Amino acid sequence: MRYVSAAVVALALLVASLASPSTAAAQDTKLEIRSGDTVKTVLAGLMGKRVGLVLTTGPEIAGVVTTVGDNVVHLSELSGREFFDAVVSLDKIAGVVIRVKNR
């Protein structure tokens, strides 16, 4: 019985290690700002990346940039709200927070 349990645990660890990206394989995000950039152009350059948006009303919302429109940005995979997406008005964004280094 112990042999079967150890095999199941080993298989679960193998699957988990394959499902999550390793630190060595993860790449740092590089933030480059040009003089004419706006929140819209910065977000467009971060498509597919996880960001935090500091809203003018105070709170921060974090998720993956999916689409950047003329007036709104679509975030998916919201932190703490995995089953939800959000659409945020670009004029309500006070700042963009991104992770630039992995440990």
MODELLER restraints for C-alpha pairs under 7 A, 6 or more apart:
rsr = mdl.restraints
at = mdl.atoms
rsr.add(forms.Gaussian(group=physical.xy_distance, feature=features.Distance(at['CA:28:A'], at['CA:100:A']), mean=5.44, stdev=0.5))
rsr.add(forms.Gaussian(group=physical.xy_distance, feature=features.Distance(at['CA:28:A'], at['CA:101:A']), mean=5.01, stdev=0.5))
rsr.add(forms.Gaussian(group=physical.xy_distance, feature=features.Distance(at['CA:28:A'], at['CA:102:A']), mean=6.24, stdev=0.5))
rsr.add(forms.Gaussian(group=physical.xy_distance, feature=features.Distance(at['CA:29:A'], at['CA:99:A']), mean=6.77, stdev=0.5))
rsr.add(forms.Gaussian(group=physical.xy_distance, feature=features.Distance(at['CA:29:A'], at['CA:100:A']), mean=4.69, stdev=0.5))
rsr.add(forms.Gaussian(group=physical.xy_distance, feature=features.Distance(at['CA:29:A'], at['CA:101:A']), mean=6.79, stdev=0.5))
rsr.add(forms.Gaussian(group=physical.xy_distance, feature=features.Distance(at['CA:30:A'], at['CA:100:A']), mean=6.02, stdev=0.5))
rsr.add(forms.Gaussian(group=physical.xy_distance, feature=features.Distance(at['CA:40:A'], at['CA:68:A']), mean=6.89, stdev=0.5))
rsr.add(forms.Gaussian(group=physical.xy_distance, feature=features.Distance(at['CA:40:A'], at['CA:90:A']), mean=6.91, stdev=0.5))
rsr.add(forms.Gaussian(group=physical.xy_distance, feature=features.Distance(at['CA:43:A'], at['CA:68:A']), mean=6.87, stdev=0.5))
rsr.add(forms.Gaussian(group=physical.xy_distance, feature=features.Distance(at['CA:44:A'], at['CA:68:A']), mean=5.89, stdev=0.5))
rsr.add(forms.Gaussian(group=physical.xy_distance, feature=features.Distance(at['CA:46:A'], at['CA:65:A']), mean=6.70, stdev=0.5))
rsr.add(forms.Gaussian(group=physical.xy_distance, feature=features.Distance(at['CA:47:A'], at['CA:65:A']), mean=5.01, stdev=0.5))
rsr.add(forms.Gaussian(group=physical.xy_distance, feature=features.Distance(at['CA:47:A'], at['CA:66:A']), mean=5.96, stdev=0.5))
rsr.add(forms.Gaussian(group=physical.xy_distance, feature=features.Distance(at['CA:48:A'], at['CA:64:A']), mean=5.80, stdev=0.5))
rsr.add(forms.Gaussian(group=physical.xy_distance, feature=features.Distance(at['CA:48:A'], at['CA:65:A']), mean=5.30, stdev=0.5))
rsr.add(forms.Gaussian(group=physical.xy_distance, feature=features.Distance(at['CA:48:A'], at['CA:66:A']), mean=5.93, stdev=0.5))
rsr.add(forms.Gaussian(group=physical.xy_distance, feature=features.Distance(at['CA:49:A'], at['CA:64:A']), mean=5.28, stdev=0.5))
rsr.add(forms.Gaussian(group=physical.xy_distance, feature=features.Distance(at['CA:49:A'], at['CA:65:A']), mean=5.87, stdev=0.5))
rsr.add(forms.Gaussian(group=physical.xy_distance, feature=features.Distance(at['CA:50:A'], at['CA:63:A']), mean=5.25, stdev=0.5))
rsr.add(forms.Gaussian(group=physical.xy_distance, feature=features.Distance(at['CA:50:A'], at['CA:64:A']), mean=4.18, stdev=0.5))
rsr.add(forms.Gaussian(group=physical.xy_distance, feature=features.Distance(at['CA:50:A'], at['CA:65:A']), mean=6.44, stdev=0.5))
rsr.add(forms.Gaussian(group=physical.xy_distance, feature=features.Distance(at['CA:50:A'], at['CA:98:A']), mean=6.90, stdev=0.5))
rsr.add(forms.Gaussian(group=physical.xy_distance, feature=features.Distance(at['CA:51:A'], at['CA:62:A']), mean=5.55, stdev=0.5))
rsr.add(forms.Gaussian(group=physical.xy_distance, feature=features.Distance(at['CA:51:A'], at['CA:63:A']), mean=5.68, stdev=0.5))
rsr.add(forms.Gaussian(group=physical.xy_distance, feature=features.Distance(at['CA:51:A'], at['CA:64:A']), mean=6.14, stdev=0.5))
rsr.add(forms.Gaussian(group=physical.xy_distance, feature=features.Distance(at['CA:51:A'], at['CA:65:A']), mean=6.99, stdev=0.5))
rsr.add(forms.Gaussian(group=physical.xy_distance, feature=features.Distance(at['CA:51:A'], at['CA:96:A']), mean=6.76, stdev=0.5))
rsr.add(forms.Gaussian(group=physical.xy_distance, feature=features.Distance(at['CA:51:A'], at['CA:97:A']), mean=5.64, stdev=0.5))
rsr.add(forms.Gaussian(group=physical.xy_distance, feature=features.Distance(at['CA:51:A'], at['CA:98:A']), mean=4.85, stdev=0.5))
rsr.add(forms.Gaussian(group=physical.xy_distance, feature=features.Distance(at['CA:52:A'], at['CA:60:A']), mean=6.28, stdev=0.5))
rsr.add(forms.Gaussian(group=physical.xy_distance, feature=features.Distance(at['CA:52:A'], at['CA:61:A']), mean=5.56, stdev=0.5))
rsr.add(forms.Gaussian(group=physical.xy_distance, feature=features.Distance(at['CA:52:A'], at['CA:62:A']), mean=4.05, stdev=0.5))
rsr.add(forms.Gaussian(group=physical.xy_distance, feature=features.Distance(at['CA:52:A'], at['CA:63:A']), mean=6.55, stdev=0.5))
rsr.add(forms.Gaussian(group=physical.xy_distance, feature=features.Distance(at['CA:52:A'], at['CA:96:A']), mean=5.79, stdev=0.5))
rsr.add(forms.Gaussian(group=physical.xy_distance, feature=features.Distance(at['CA:52:A'], at['CA:97:A']), mean=4.70, stdev=0.5))
rsr.add(forms.Gaussian(group=physical.xy_distance, feature=features.Distance(at['CA:52:A'], at['CA:98:A']), mean=6.30, stdev=0.5))
rsr.add(forms.Gaussian(group=physical.xy_distance, feature=features.Distance(at['CA:53:A'], at['CA:60:A']), mean=5.36, stdev=0.5))
rsr.add(forms.Gaussian(group=physical.xy_distance, feature=features.Distance(at['CA:53:A'], at['CA:61:A']), mean=5.28, stdev=0.5))
rsr.add(forms.Gaussian(group=physical.xy_distance, feature=features.Distance(at['CA:53:A'], at['CA:62:A']), mean=6.08, stdev=0.5))
rsr.add(forms.Gaussian(group=physical.xy_distance, feature=features.Distance(at['CA:53:A'], at['CA:93:A']), mean=6.35, stdev=0.5))
rsr.add(forms.Gaussian(group=physical.xy_distance, feature=features.Distance(at['CA:53:A'], at['CA:95:A']), mean=5.90, stdev=0.5))
rsr.add(forms.Gaussian(group=physical.xy_distance, feature=features.Distance(at['CA:53:A'], at['CA:96:A']), mean=4.83, stdev=0.5))
rsr.add(forms.Gaussian(group=physical.xy_distance, feature=features.Distance(at['CA:53:A'], at['CA:97:A']), mean=6.18, stdev=0.5))
rsr.add(forms.Gaussian(group=physical.xy_distance, feature=features.Distance(at['CA:54:A'], at['CA:60:A']), mean=4.38, stdev=0.5))
rsr.add(forms.Gaussian(group=physical.xy_distance, feature=features.Distance(at['CA:54:A'], at['CA:61:A']), mean=6.70, stdev=0.5))
rsr.add(forms.Gaussian(group=physical.xy_distance, feature=features.Distance(at['CA:54:A'], at['CA:93:A']), mean=5.90, stdev=0.5))
rsr.add(forms.Gaussian(group=physical.xy_distance, feature=features.Distance(at['CA:54:A'], at['CA:94:A']), mean=5.45, stdev=0.5))
rsr.add(forms.Gaussian(group=physical.xy_distance, feature=features.Distance(at['CA:54:A'], at['CA:95:A']), mean=4.93, stdev=0.5))
rsr.add(forms.Gaussian(group=physical.xy_distance, feature=features.Distance(at['CA:54:A'], at['CA:96:A']), mean=6.21, stdev=0.5))
rsr.add(forms.Gaussian(group=physical.xy_distance, feature=features.Distance(at['CA:55:A'], at['CA:92:A']), mean=5.60, stdev=0.5))
rsr.add(forms.Gaussian(group=physical.xy_distance, feature=features.Distance(at['CA:55:A'], at['CA:93:A']), mean=4.52, stdev=0.5))
rsr.add(forms.Gaussian(group=physical.xy_distance, feature=features.Distance(at['CA:55:A'], at['CA:94:A']), mean=5.22, stdev=0.5))
rsr.add(forms.Gaussian(group=physical.xy_distance, feature=features.Distance(at['CA:56:A'], at['CA:92:A']), mean=5.30, stdev=0.5))
rsr.add(forms.Gaussian(group=physical.xy_distance, feature=features.Distance(at['CA:56:A'], at['CA:93:A']), mean=5.71, stdev=0.5))
rsr.add(forms.Gaussian(group=physical.xy_distance, feature=features.Distance(at['CA:56:A'], at['CA:94:A']), mean=5.08, stdev=0.5))
rsr.add(forms.Gaussian(group=physical.xy_distance, feature=features.Distance(at['CA:62:A'], at['CA:78:A']), mean=5.65, stdev=0.5))
rsr.add(forms.Gaussian(group=physical.xy_distance, feature=features.Distance(at['CA:62:A'], at['CA:79:A']), mean=5.53, stdev=0.5))
rsr.add(forms.Gaussian(group=physical.xy_distance, feature=features.Distance(at['CA:63:A'], at['CA:75:A']), mean=5.29, stdev=0.5))
rsr.add(forms.Gaussian(group=physical.xy_distance, feature=features.Distance(at['CA:63:A'], at['CA:76:A']), mean=5.51, stdev=0.5))
rsr.add(forms.Gaussian(group=physical.xy_distance, feature=features.Distance(at['CA:63:A'], at['CA:77:A']), mean=5.29, stdev=0.5))
rsr.add(forms.Gaussian(group=physical.xy_distance, feature=features.Distance(at['CA:63:A'], at['CA:78:A']), mean=4.24, stdev=0.5))
rsr.add(forms.Gaussian(group=physical.xy_distance, feature=features.Distance(at['CA:63:A'], at['CA:79:A']), mean=5.86, stdev=0.5))
rsr.add(forms.Gaussian(group=physical.xy_distance, feature=features.Distance(at['CA:64:A'], at['CA:75:A']), mean=5.18, stdev=0.5))
rsr.add(forms.Gaussian(group=physical.xy_distance, feature=features.Distance(at['CA:64:A'], at['CA:76:A']), mean=5.11, stdev=0.5))
rsr.add(forms.Gaussian(group=physical.xy_distance, feature=features.Distance(at['CA:64:A'], at['CA:77:A']), mean=5.95, stdev=0.5))
rsr.add(forms.Gaussian(group=physical.xy_distance, feature=features.Distance(at['CA:65:A'], at['CA:74:A']), mean=6.19, stdev=0.5))
rsr.add(forms.Gaussian(group=physical.xy_distance, feature=features.Distance(at['CA:65:A'], at['CA:75:A']), mean=4.83, stdev=0.5))
rsr.add(forms.Gaussian(group=physical.xy_distance, feature=features.Distance(at['CA:65:A'], at['CA:76:A']), mean=6.66, stdev=0.5))
rsr.add(forms.Gaussian(group=physical.xy_distance, feature=features.Distance(at['CA:66:A'], at['CA:74:A']), mean=5.44, stdev=0.5))
rsr.add(forms.Gaussian(group=physical.xy_distance, feature=features.Distance(at['CA:66:A'], at['CA:75:A']), mean=5.56, stdev=0.5))
rsr.add(forms.Gaussian(group=physical.xy_distance, feature=features.Distance(at['CA:66:A'], at['CA:76:A']), mean=6.33, stdev=0.5))
rsr.add(forms.Gaussian(group=physical.xy_distance, feature=features.Distance(at['CA:67:A'], at['CA:73:A']), mean=5.75, stdev=0.5))
rsr.add(forms.Gaussian(group=physical.xy_distance, feature=features.Distance(at['CA:67:A'], at['CA:74:A']), mean=5.05, stdev=0.5))
rsr.add(forms.Gaussian(group=physical.xy_distance, feature=features.Distance(at['CA:68:A'], at['CA:74:A']), mean=6.40, stdev=0.5))
rsr.add(forms.Gaussian(group=physical.xy_distance, feature=features.Distance(at['CA:71:A'], at['CA:89:A']), mean=5.90, stdev=0.5))
rsr.add(forms.Gaussian(group=physical.xy_distance, feature=features.Distance(at['CA:71:A'], at['CA:90:A']), mean=5.52, stdev=0.5))
rsr.add(forms.Gaussian(group=physical.xy_distance, feature=features.Distance(at['CA:72:A'], at['CA:87:A']), mean=6.33, stdev=0.5))
rsr.add(forms.Gaussian(group=physical.xy_distance, feature=features.Distance(at['CA:72:A'], at['CA:88:A']), mean=5.38, stdev=0.5))
rsr.add(forms.Gaussian(group=physical.xy_distance, feature=features.Distance(at['CA:72:A'], at['CA:89:A']), mean=4.35, stdev=0.5))
rsr.add(forms.Gaussian(group=physical.xy_distance, feature=features.Distance(at['CA:72:A'], at['CA:90:A']), mean=5.07, stdev=0.5))
rsr.add(forms.Gaussian(group=physical.xy_distance, feature=features.Distance(at['CA:73:A'], at['CA:87:A']), mean=5.58, stdev=0.5))
rsr.add(forms.Gaussian(group=physical.xy_distance, feature=features.Distance(at['CA:73:A'], at['CA:88:A']), mean=5.34, stdev=0.5))
rsr.add(forms.Gaussian(group=physical.xy_distance, feature=features.Distance(at['CA:73:A'], at['CA:89:A']), mean=6.54, stdev=0.5))
rsr.add(forms.Gaussian(group=physical.xy_distance, feature=features.Distance(at['CA:73:A'], at['CA:90:A']), mean=6.58, stdev=0.5))
rsr.add(forms.Gaussian(group=physical.xy_distance, feature=features.Distance(at['CA:74:A'], at['CA:86:A']), mean=5.76, stdev=0.5))
rsr.add(forms.Gaussian(group=physical.xy_distance, feature=features.Distance(at['CA:74:A'], at['CA:87:A']), mean=4.54, stdev=0.5))
rsr.add(forms.Gaussian(group=physical.xy_distance, feature=features.Distance(at['CA:74:A'], at['CA:88:A']), mean=6.58, stdev=0.5))
rsr.add(forms.Gaussian(group=physical.xy_distance, feature=features.Distance(at['CA:75:A'], at['CA:85:A']), mean=5.66, stdev=0.5))
rsr.add(forms.Gaussian(group=physical.xy_distance, feature=features.Distance(at['CA:75:A'], at['CA:86:A']), mean=5.14, stdev=0.5))
rsr.add(forms.Gaussian(group=physical.xy_distance, feature=features.Distance(at['CA:75:A'], at['CA:87:A']), mean=6.30, stdev=0.5))
rsr.add(forms.Gaussian(group=physical.xy_distance, feature=features.Distance(at['CA:76:A'], at['CA:84:A']), mean=6.97, stdev=0.5))
rsr.add(forms.Gaussian(group=physical.xy_distance, feature=features.Distance(at['CA:76:A'], at['CA:85:A']), mean=4.51, stdev=0.5))
rsr.add(forms.Gaussian(group=physical.xy_distance, feature=features.Distance(at['CA:76:A'], at['CA:86:A']), mean=6.56, stdev=0.5))
rsr.add(forms.Gaussian(group=physical.xy_distance, feature=features.Distance(at['CA:77:A'], at['CA:84:A']), mean=6.78, stdev=0.5))
rsr.add(forms.Gaussian(group=physical.xy_distance, feature=features.Distance(at['CA:77:A'], at['CA:85:A']), mean=6.38, stdev=0.5))
rsr.add(forms.Gaussian(group=physical.xy_distance, feature=features.Distance(at['CA:78:A'], at['CA:84:A']), mean=6.27, stdev=0.5))
rsr.add(forms.Gaussian(group=physical.xy_distance, feature=features.Distance(at['CA:78:A'], at['CA:85:A']), mean=6.15, stdev=0.5))
